[in-house]
Amino acid sequence: MNKKLPDLLDPLNLELSIKQDTTPALRQRLYSAELFGTTREVVIEHAGEEYRLRLTRQGKLILTK
């Protein structure tokens, strides 16, 4: 199973796509490059609360409330 990752350097490729994973649980898969676009932080609203998902310089993810 060879999946092509989105081009990280293409500034025009900002469309968010949701792909179905082929695992038995049928999870949705989001690529971080699509989620962040050209930014390093996104805000996620969950149950009326805001959470911040940040991308570090080392390429790691930090989720804070």
Distance bins in CASP14 RR format, pairs under 12 A and 6 or more apart:
PFRMAT RR
TARGET T0000
AUTHOR 0000-0000-0000
RMODE 2
METHOD distances of the structure
MODEL  1
1 21 0 0 0 0 0 1 0 0 0 0 0
1 22 1 0 0 1 0 0 0 0 0 0 0
1 23 0 0 0 0 0 1 0 0 0 0 0
3 17 0 0 0 0 0 1 0 0 0 0 0
3 19 0 0 0 0 1 0 0 0 0 0 0
3 21 0 0 0 0 0 1 0 0 0 0 0
3 22 0 0 0 0 0 1 0 0 0 0 0
3 29 0 0 0 0 1 0 0 0 0 0 0
3 31 0 0 0 0 1 0 0 0 0 0 0
4 13 0 0 0 0 0 1 0 0 0 0 0
4 17 0 0 0 0 0 1 0 0 0 0 0
4 19 0 0 0 0 0 1 0 0 0 0 0
4 31 0 0 0 0 0 1 0 0 0 0 0
4 33 0 0 0 0 0 1 0 0 0 0 0
5 13 0 0 0 0 0 1 0 0 0 0 0
5 17 0 0 0 0 0 1 0 0 0 0 0
5 19 0 0 0 0 0 1 0 0 0 0 0
5 29 0 0 0 0 0 1 0 0 0 0 0
5 31 1 0 0 1 0 0 0 0 0 0 0
5 32 0 0 0 0 0 1 0 0 0 0 0
5 33 1 0 0 1 0 0 0 0 0 0 0
5 34 0 0 0 0 1 0 0 0 0 0 0
6 12 0 0 0 0 0 1 0 0 0 0 0
6 13 1 0 1 0 0 0 0 0 0 0 0
6 14 0 0 0 0 1 0 0 0 0 0 0
6 15 0 0 0 0 1 0 0 0 0 0 0
6 16 0 0 0 0 0 1 0 0 0 0 0
6 17 0 0 0 0 1 0 0 0 0 0 0
6 19 0 0 0 0 0 1 0 0 0 0 0
6 29 0 0 0 0 0 1 0 0 0 0 0
6 30 0 0 0 0 0 1 0 0 0 0 0
6 31 1 0 1 0 0 0 0 0 0 0 0
6 32 0 0 0 0 1 0 0 0 0 0 0
6 33 1 0 1 0 0 0 0 0 0 0 0
6 34 1 0 1 0 0 0 0 0 0 0 0
6 35 0 0 0 0 0 1 0 0 0 0 0
6 36 0 0 0 0 0 1 0 0 0 0 0
6 37 0 0 0 0 1 0 0 0 0 0 0
7 13 1 0 1 0 0 0 0 0 0 0 0
7 14 0 0 0 0 0 1 0 0 0 0 0
7 15 0 0 0 0 0 1 0 0 0 0 0
7 31 0 0 0 0 0 1 0 0 0 0 0
7 33 0 0 0 0 1 0 0 0 0 0 0
7 34 0 0 0 0 0 1 0 0 0 0 0
7 37 0 0 0 0 0 1 0 0 0 0 0
8 14 0 0 0 0 0 1 0 0 0 0 0
8 31 0 0 0 0 1 0 0 0 0 0 0
8 32 0 0 0 0 1 0 0 0 0 0 0
8 33 1 0 1 0 0 0 0 0 0 0 0
8 34 0 0 0 0 1 0 0 0 0 0 0
8 36 0 0 0 0 1 0 0 0 0 0 0
8 37 0 0 0 0 1 0 0 0 0 0 0
8 38 0 0 0 0 0 1 0 0 0 0 0
8 55 0 0 0 0 0 1 0 0 0 0 0
8 59 0 0 0 0 0 1 0 0 0 0 0
9 33 0 0 0 0 1 0 0 0 0 0 0
9 37 0 0 0 0 0 1 0 0 0 0 0
9 38 0 0 0 0 0 1 0 0 0 0 0
10 33 0 0 0 0 1 0 0 0 0 0 0
10 34 0 0 0 0 0 1 0 0 0 0 0
10 37 0 0 0 0 0 1 0 0 0 0 0
10 38 0 0 0 0 0 1 0 0 0 0 0
11 33 0 0 0 0 0 1 0 0 0 0 0
11 37 0 0 0 0 1 0 0 0 0 0 0
11 38 1 0 0 1 0 0 0 0 0 0 0
11 39 0 0 0 0 0 1 0 0 0 0 0
12 37 0 0 0 0 0 1 0 0 0 0 0
12 38 0 0 0 0 0 1 0 0 0 0 0
13 31 0 0 0 0 0 1 0 0 0 0 0
13 33 0 0 0 0 1 0 0 0 0 0 0
13 34 0 0 0 0 1 0 0 0 0 0 0
13 37 0 0 0 0 1 0 0 0 0 0 0
13 38 0 0 0 0 0 1 0 0 0 0 0
14 33 0 0 0 0 1 0 0 0 0 0 0
14 34 1 0 0 1 0 0 0 0 0 0 0
14 35 0 0 0 0 0 1 0 0 0 0 0
14 36 0 0 0 0 1 0 0 0 0 0 0
14 37 1 0 1 0 0 0 0 0 0 0 0
14 38 1 0 0 1 0 0 0 0 0 0 0
14 39 0 0 0 0 0 1 0 0 0 0 0
15 31 0 0 0 0 0 1 0 0 0 0 0
15 33 0 0 0 0 0 1 0 0 0 0 0
15 34 1 0 0 1 0 0 0 0 0 0 0
15 35 0 0 0 0 0 1 0 0 0 0 0
15 37 0 0 0 0 0 1 0 0 0 0 0
16 28 0 0 0 0 0 1 0 0 0 0 0
16 29 0 0 0 0 0 1 0 0 0 0 0
16 30 1 0 0 1 0 0 0 0 0 0 0
16 31 0 0 0 0 1 0 0 0 0 0 0
16 32 0 0 0 0 0 1 0 0 0 0 0
16 33 0 0 0 0 0 1 0 0 0 0 0
16 34 1 0 1 0 0 0 0 0 0 0 0
16 35 1 0 0 1 0 0 0 0 0 0 0
16 36 0 0 0 0 0 1 0 0 0 0 0
16 37 0 0 0 0 1 0 0 0 0 0 0
16 42 0 0 0 0 0 1 0 0 0 0 0
17 28 0 0 0 0 0 1 0 0 0 0 0
17 29 0 0 0 0 1 0 0 0 0 0 0
17 30 0 0 0 0 1 0 0 0 0 0 0
17 31 1 0 0 1 0 0 0 0 0 0 0
17 33 0 0 0 0 0 1 0 0 0 0 0
17 34 1 0 0 1 0 0 0 0 0 0 0
17 35 0 0 0 0 0 1 0 0 0 0 0
18 26 0 0 0 0 0 1 0 0 0 0 0
18 27 0 0 0 0 0 1 0 0 0 0 0
18 28 1 0 1 0 0 0 0 0 0 0 0
18 29 1 0 0 1 0 0 0 0 0 0 0
18 30 1 0 0 1 0 0 0 0 0 0 0
18 31 0 0 0 0 1 0 0 0 0 0 0
18 34 0 0 0 0 1 0 0 0 0 0 0
18 35 0 0 0 0 0 1 0 0 0 0 0
19 26 0 0 0 0 0 1 0 0 0 0 0
19 27 0 0 0 0 1 0 0 0 0 0 0
19 28 1 0 0 1 0 0 0 0 0 0 0
19 29 1 0 1 0 0 0 0 0 0 0 0
19 30 1 0 0 1 0 0 0 0 0 0 0
19 31 0 0 0 0 1 0 0 0 0 0 0
19 34 0 0 0 0 1 0 0 0 0 0 0
20 26 1 0 0 1 0 0 0 0 0 0 0
20 27 1 0 0 1 0 0 0 0 0 0 0
20 28 1 0 0 1 0 0 0 0 0 0 0
20 29 1 0 0 1 0 0 0 0 0 0 0
20 30 0 0 0 0 0 1 0 0 0 0 0
21 27 1 0 1 0 0 0 0 0 0 0 0
21 28 1 0 0 1 0 0 0 0 0 0 0
21 29 1 0 1 0 0 0 0 0 0 0 0
21 30 0 0 0 0 0 1 0 0 0 0 0
21 31 0 0 0 0 0 1 0 0 0 0 0
22 28 0 0 0 0 0 1 0 0 0 0 0
22 29 0 0 0 0 1 0 0 0 0 0 0
23 29 0 0 0 0 1 0 0 0 0 0 0
28 35 0 0 0 0 0 1 0 0 0 0 0
29 35 0 0 0 0 0 1 0 0 0 0 0
30 36 0 0 0 0 0 1 0 0 0 0 0
30 37 0 0 0 0 0 1 0 0 0 0 0
30 42 0 0 0 0 0 1 0 0 0 0 0
30 44 0 0 0 0 0 1 0 0 0 0 0
30 53 0 0 0 0 0 1 0 0 0 0 0
30 61 0 0 0 0 0 1 0 0 0 0 0
31 37 0 0 0 0 1 0 0 0 0 0 0
32 39 0 0 0 0 0 1 0 0 0 0 0
32 40 0 0 0 0 0 1 0 0 0 0 0
32 41 0 0 0 0 0 1 0 0 0 0 0
32 42 0 0 0 0 1 0 0 0 0 0 0
32 53 0 0 0 0 1 0 0 0 0 0 0
32 54 0 0 0 0 0 1 0 0 0 0 0
32 55 1 0 0 1 0 0 0 0 0 0 0
32 56 0 0 0 0 0 1 0 0 0 0 0
32 59 0 0 0 0 1 0 0 0 0 0 0
32 60 0 0 0 0 0 1 0 0 0 0 0
32 61 1 0 0 1 0 0 0 0 0 0 0
33 39 0 0 0 0 0 1 0 0 0 0 0
33 40 0 0 0 0 0 1 0 0 0 0 0
33 42 0 0 0 0 0 1 0 0 0 0 0
33 55 0 0 0 0 1 0 0 0 0 0 0
33 59 0 0 0 0 0 1 0 0 0 0 0
34 42 0 0 0 0 0 1 0 0 0 0 0
35 41 0 0 0 0 0 1 0 0 0 0 0
35 42 1 0 1 0 0 0 0 0 0 0 0
35 43 0 0 0 0 0 1 0 0 0 0 0
35 44 0 0 0 0 1 0 0 0 0 0 0
35 53 1 0 0 1 0 0 0 0 0 0 0
35 54 0 0 0 0 0 1 0 0 0 0 0
35 55 0 0 0 0 1 0 0 0 0 0 0
35 61 0 0 0 0 1 0 0 0 0 0 0
36 42 1 0 0 1 0 0 0 0 0 0 0
36 43 0 0 0 0 0 1 0 0 0 0 0
36 44 0 0 0 0 0 1 0 0 0 0 0
36 52 0 0 0 0 0 1 0 0 0 0 0
36 53 0 0 0 0 1 0 0 0 0 0 0
36 54 0 0 0 0 1 0 0 0 0 0 0
36 55 1 0 1 0 0 0 0 0 0 0 0
36 56 0 0 0 0 0 1 0 0 0 0 0
36 59 0 0 0 0 0 1 0 0 0 0 0
36 61 0 0 0 0 1 0 0 0 0 0 0
37 55 0 0 0 0 1 0 0 0 0 0 0
38 55 0 0 0 0 0 1 0 0 0 0 0
39 52 0 0 0 0 0 1 0 0 0 0 0
39 53 0 0 0 0 0 1 0 0 0 0 0
39 54 0 0 0 0 1 0 0 0 0 0 0
39 55 0 0 0 0 1 0 0 0 0 0 0
40 52 0 0 0 0 0 1 0 0 0 0 0
40 53 0 0 0 0 1 0 0 0 0 0 0
40 54 1 0 0 1 0 0 0 0 0 0 0
40 55 1 0 1 0 0 0 0 0 0 0 0
40 56 0 0 0 0 1 0 0 0 0 0 0
40 57 0 0 0 0 1 0 0 0 0 0 0
40 58 0 0 0 0 0 1 0 0 0 0 0
40 59 0 0 0 0 1 0 0 0 0 0 0
40 60 0 0 0 0 0 1 0 0 0 0 0
40 61 0 0 0 0 0 1 0 0 0 0 0
40 62 0 0 0 0 0 1 0 0 0 0 0
41 50 0 0 0 0 0 1 0 0 0 0 0
41 51 0 0 0 0 0 1 0 0 0 0 0
41 52 1 0 1 0 0 0 0 0 0 0 0
41 53 1 0 0 1 0 0 0 0 0 0 0
41 54 1 0 1 0 0 0 0 0 0 0 0
41 55 1 0 0 1 0 0 0 0 0 0 0
41 56 0 0 0 0 0 1 0 0 0 0 0
41 61 0 0 0 0 0 1 0 0 0 0 0
41 62 0 0 0 0 1 0 0 0 0 0 0
41 63 0 0 0 0 0 1 0 0 0 0 0
41 64 0 0 0 0 1 0 0 0 0 0 0
42 50 0 0 0 0 0 1 0 0 0 0 0
42 51 0 0 0 0 1 0 0 0 0 0 0
42 52 1 0 0 1 0 0 0 0 0 0 0
42 53 1 0 1 0 0 0 0 0 0 0 0
42 54 0 0 0 0 1 0 0 0 0 0 0
42 55 0 0 0 0 1 0 0 0 0 0 0
42 61 0 0 0 0 0 1 0 0 0 0 0
42 62 0 0 0 0 0 1 0 0 0 0 0
42 63 0 0 0 0 0 1 0 0 0 0 0
42 64 0 0 0 0 0 1 0 0 0 0 0
43 49 0 0 0 0 0 1 0 0 0 0 0
43 50 1 0 1 0 0 0 0 0 0 0 0
43 51 1 0 0 1 0 0 0 0 0 0 0
43 52 1 0 1 0 0 0 0 0 0 0 0
43 53 1 0 0 1 0 0 0 0 0 0 0
43 54 0 0 0 0 0 1 0 0 0 0 0
43 63 0 0 0 0 0 1 0 0 0 0 0
43 64 0 0 0 0 0 1 0 0 0 0 0
43 65 0 0 0 0 0 1 0 0 0 0 0
44 50 1 0 0 1 0 0 0 0 0 0 0
44 51 1 0 1 0 0 0 0 0 0 0 0
44 52 1 0 0 1 0 0 0 0 0 0 0
44 53 1 0 1 0 0 0 0 0 0 0 0
44 54 0 0 0 0 0 1 0 0 0 0 0
44 61 0 0 0 0 0 1 0 0 0 0 0
44 63 0 0 0 0 1 0 0 0 0 0 0
44 64 0 0 0 0 0 1 0 0 0 0 0
44 65 0 0 0 0 0 1 0 0 0 0 0
45 51 1 0 0 1 0 0 0 0 0 0 0
45 52 0 0 0 0 0 1 0 0 0 0 0
45 53 0 0 0 0 0 1 0 0 0 0 0
45 65 0 0 0 0 0 1 0 0 0 0 0
46 52 0 0 0 0 0 1 0 0 0 0 0
46 53 0 0 0 0 0 1 0 0 0 0 0
46 63 0 0 0 0 0 1 0 0 0 0 0
46 65 0 0 0 0 1 0 0 0 0 0 0
47 65 0 0 0 0 0 1 0 0 0 0 0
48 65 0 0 0 0 0 1 0 0 0 0 0
49 63 0 0 0 0 0 1 0 0 0 0 0
49 64 0 0 0 0 0 1 0 0 0 0 0
49 65 1 0 0 1 0 0 0 0 0 0 0
50 63 0 0 0 0 0 1 0 0 0 0 0
50 64 0 0 0 0 1 0 0 0 0 0 0
50 65 1 0 0 1 0 0 0 0 0 0 0
51 61 0 0 0 0 0 1 0 0 0 0 0
51 62 0 0 0 0 0 1 0 0 0 0 0
51 63 1 0 1 0 0 0 0 0 0 0 0
51 64 1 0 0 1 0 0 0 0 0 0 0
51 65 1 0 1 0 0 0 0 0 0 0 0
52 61 0 0 0 0 0 1 0 0 0 0 0
52 62 0 0 0 0 1 0 0 0 0 0 0
52 63 1 0 0 1 0 0 0 0 0 0 0
52 64 1 0 1 0 0 0 0 0 0 0 0
52 65 1 0 0 1 0 0 0 0 0 0 0
53 60 0 0 0 0 0 1 0 0 0 0 0
53 61 1 0 0 1 0 0 0 0 0 0 0
53 62 1 0 0 1 0 0 0 0 0 0 0
53 63 1 0 1 0 0 0 0 0 0 0 0
53 64 0 0 0 0 1 0 0 0 0 0 0
53 65 0 0 0 0 0 1 0 0 0 0 0
54 60 0 0 0 0 1 0 0 0 0 0 0
54 61 1 0 0 1 0 0 0 0 0 0 0
54 62 1 0 1 0 0 0 0 0 0 0 0
54 63 1 0 0 1 0 0 0 0 0 0 0
54 64 1 0 0 1 0 0 0 0 0 0 0
55 61 1 0 0 1 0 0 0 0 0 0 0
55 62 0 0 0 0 1 0 0 0 0 0 0
55 63 0 0 0 0 0 1 0 0 0 0 0
56 62 1 0 0 1 0 0 0 0 0 0 0
56 63 0 0 0 0 0 1 0 0 0 0 0
END
